């Protein structure tokens, strides 16, 4: 067996790389990652919160990898211990957060798309996950929305509106996955 190489880290995205979106990793992938960790430092990065990443990579995910970065890196674990966390609520304050959420919900109310399913904004510690169709949709509905969005650009148009309306809040918008986009603290402050 090769010795572990110091100073070398392999980082992997969860959804779409280690797993299909919101699905569990295959036993073969988990075994590959276990073997890789014997050779290099291994980290995983996902937009989801830690509980969702744990559903995909296993309950012991923070112990199975050297680094786990959830919520797009805003919550960080190293060797099973929390080493850093950003709070969107503390960063924005309750009034600005409420203003953003209220505007977004009004936008959804006026949005004409084929279906809506609920849980349109999921509050996470370091970010908001915003989904025009709603996170409560089935896998089939996810797949259909993804196709619809590619034609009608629902998420890019919405991000453009929110970016303009809330430019003063220094937020980052990241479109990813099939049905949503993330709103988080910008790294370009000041």
N, C-alpha and C positions, 0 to 999 in steps of 0.2 A: 504494500500500500504506500502511495506517495505521501510525503510529509506535507502538512498544511502550509501553504505559501503565505507568509506574513505580508501585510500591505496590499493584498489583492482582495477585492470584494466583488461579488456577483449579485446584482440587484435585478429582481424580476417583478413585473407587474402581475397582479393577480388575475383580474377579469380579462379574458381574451388572450392571455399568455399562458399562465399556469392552469387556468380553468376556462371553460366556456363561460360567458357572462352569467353570474349568479348561480353557477353549478359547482359541484364538488370536484376536487382534483381526482384524477384517476390513481389507482394504486401504483401504476408504473411511474407516474409523475412524482408522487410522494417518495417513492424509493430512489428515483434519480436525484431528487433534492437532498435526501438523506446522505447519499453517497457523495454528492458534490460538496456538501458541508465538511466532509472529511479532508477535502483538498483546499478549499478556499472559504473565506468568510462569506456567508450568504444572507441576503436580506430580501424581504418582500415588501412591495409598495402597492397600496390599493386606495381607491377613492372611498370605499365603504368604511363603516366604523368597524372596530375590532370584533364585535359579535358576529357581523356578517362574514368577515374574513375568516373567523374561526369556524363558521359553518362550512366554508369552502375548503380550508386547509387543515382542519382538525382542531379539536378543543384545546390542544396544547401548543398552538401556533407560536406563542411568544417564547416557548421553551425549545421549539423545534428549529428555530432560525436565530441567527445571531442578532439580526435587526428586523423589526416589524414596524413599518410606517403606515399607519391607517389614516383615513380622512385626508388623503393626498399629502401625507407627510406631516400633518399638523399635530398628530399624536404619535410619539416615537417611543419604541421599546428597544432596549439593548439587553441581551442576555437575560430576558425574562423580567426586566425591571423598567418601569416608566422613567424615561430620561428627559422628556419634554412634551409640552402640550400648549397649544394656542387656543384661546377661547374667543369665538366670534362675538358672543354676548358681551364679554368684558371689553373687547376691542371697539365695538360699535356703541354699546350702551343700549339699554332697553328701548328708549324712544326711537332711535335710528333703526334698530332691528325691527321694531313694530311697523315703522313707516315702510321699510322694504317689503316686509311680509304682506302688509295690507295692499300695497300697490300690486304686488305679484298676484295675489288672490283675485283682485279686481281684473287684472289682465286675463287670468284664466276664465273668469266668468264671461268675458266677452269673446273668448277664443272659440271659434267654430271648427272643431275637429270631429272625426267620425264617432269616437267614444271617449268617455272620461270615466275613471274608476275610483278615484279617491286616494288620499295621502299624496297630495300634490307638492307639499313641502315637508321634507323630513329634516328636522333640526338635529344636528350632530354637534358635538362639542366645538370643533374648530370650523365648521362650515354648515351650509345649507345644501341639501340635495333637492333640486327643483325638477319636477316631472310634469309636463303638460298633460299626459294621459293619466298620470297617477301611478304610484308604485304598487297599488293593489291589483294591477292588471295581470292576466294570465300570461304564460309564456307565448301562447299563440297571439294574443293581443300585443305583446311586446314586439314580436316579429313583424306583425302588420304595421304597427306604428313606426317602426324603424324604416320600413319601405316607404310609408307615407311621408315621413319626415325628410327622406332623401329627395323626394320630388318637391315638396312644399316648403322645405327649410323652416319648419316651425321653431325648432330650437335656435338656430342661428339668428332668426329675426327677433326672437324674444330676448336673446342675449344682447343683441344690438340696442334694443330699446332700454333694457336695464342698465347697460353700460353707460348710455348717454344720460339717463335720468339720475343715476346714482354715482356719477363720476367723482363727486366730492367725497365719497366714502372710501376710496382707494381699495376697491374689491377686485378680485380675480375671478373670471368666469371660465370654466373648463368644460367643454362639451365632451362627453365620453359615454361609453356603453350604448345601449339601444334606446333608452327612453328619457334620459335626464341630462342635467348639467349641474356642476357644482359651483357654489358661490363661496369664496373664502377670502381670507385676509391677503392683501397684496404684499408681495415681497418688495415692491417698489414704493416704499413709504418715504414721505419727506418732500 
